[in-house]
Each structure stands twice: as structure tokens, then as C-alpha cells.
Amino acid sequence: MSELDDAVRAVLGALSPGEVVTYGEIAVEVGRPGAARAVGAVLASLDDPLPWWRVVTASGRLVPGHEVEQARRLAAEGVELTPSGRVRIRHARR
């Protein structure tokens, strides 16, 4: 595991139910501004039960291919989605 992997896992582990962050926000938090895609790559490789569903794009888009499961998990935590299935970022941030 790389330092980035560890740092991203730490941020995910610190999120509470209902908190939603963007890939870019995680990148900034771990000291790698502009590395949103690298954060996405770390999340795609997760093999542990960290709350991946609490991470969305800057526009609130859910993870492609996992939208139904992510929406279900977010709704269970009280996160509102728009009619088009995006997270209302302004209301969900920590």
C-alpha cells in the first residue's frame, strides 16, 4: 500500500454516516490537490469495508456501474439525491 492509499483510507474511515465528500476534496485533504483521479483509483482498488459510497464527483454524480447500490446506501444515511440521481453537494458536505 502506498502513502496515498493509507491517507485516502484514513479520510474514508473518518467519515460519519450522511457525510459526503468529492474525490477532489479527499485529494486536497491528503495533500495532493488536483489528484482526484488518483483518489478514484485508490477507491476502485479497495478490498475492505470502507464507506466508498460517501464519495462522489464534484457534480454529485455517483460511481458509474454502482449507482443503484450507492444511492441505496446514501439514502439509508439520509442523503438526498436530485431527481436525476445526483447528490446535492451543498447539503451533503461535512
N, C-alpha and C positions, 0 to 999 in steps of 0.2 A: 504494500500500500504506500502511496506517495503522501507527501505532506498535504497536498491539495485534497486527496481522498479523506485524510483524517480531519482536516479543517471543515470540509463540507459535511461530513458525518456529525461533527460536533454541533454545527449550526442546526442541522435537521433534528438532532436529539434534543436540542433546547427549545424547539417549537412546541407550543401548547395547542391543544385541540381548538380549532377555529382560527388559528393564526395561519396566514397565507403570505408567502414571500415569492419574489420572482427569482429567476436564475441570476439575473444581473445584481439583485440585492445581495444574494449569497456571495457572488463573486467579490463585491465591494467589501462585504463583512469579513471575508477571509484574506483580504489584502491583495486581491487580483482583479481590480476594476477592468472591465472590458472582456473578462474571461467567462461570460455567460455560457458559451458553448462548451467550454471545458467542464463547467459545473454540470451541464446536461449530460456529458459523457460519464462523469462520476455517478450521477444518479442512475443512468442506464445500466451501469455495471453493479449496482447494489445487489447484494445477495443476503442482506439482513433485513429485519423488520422495521427499518426506519420509515418515518412518515413521508414518503415520496409524494403523496397526493397533496401535500400542502405547498407544493412548488408549481408555479405557472409561468407563462411567458409575461413579458411586460404589458401585453394587451389583455391578459387574463385568460388566454387560450389554454385549454387543458392538454395533457400529454397525448399526442396522436396515437391512436390504436388502443388507448386506455381510458378514453373519455368517459365511458359509462361507469366504470369502476371508480375512477377519480371523482366524478360527480356524485356518485352514491356516498362515498366516504366523506366528501366535503359537506354534503347536505346533512349527514348524520352528526356533523360537528357544528351545524348551524350556519354554514357559509352559504350566502345567497349567490345564485347564478342568474345571469341575464337570460331572457328568452332564447337567445342564440347559443346558450351553453357556455358562457364565459364567466369568470369570477369578476365580481365588482371590486376591482383592486382597491379603490379608495376606502371601501368599507371593510375590507378583509385584512389589511396590513396590520402588523403588530405595533 
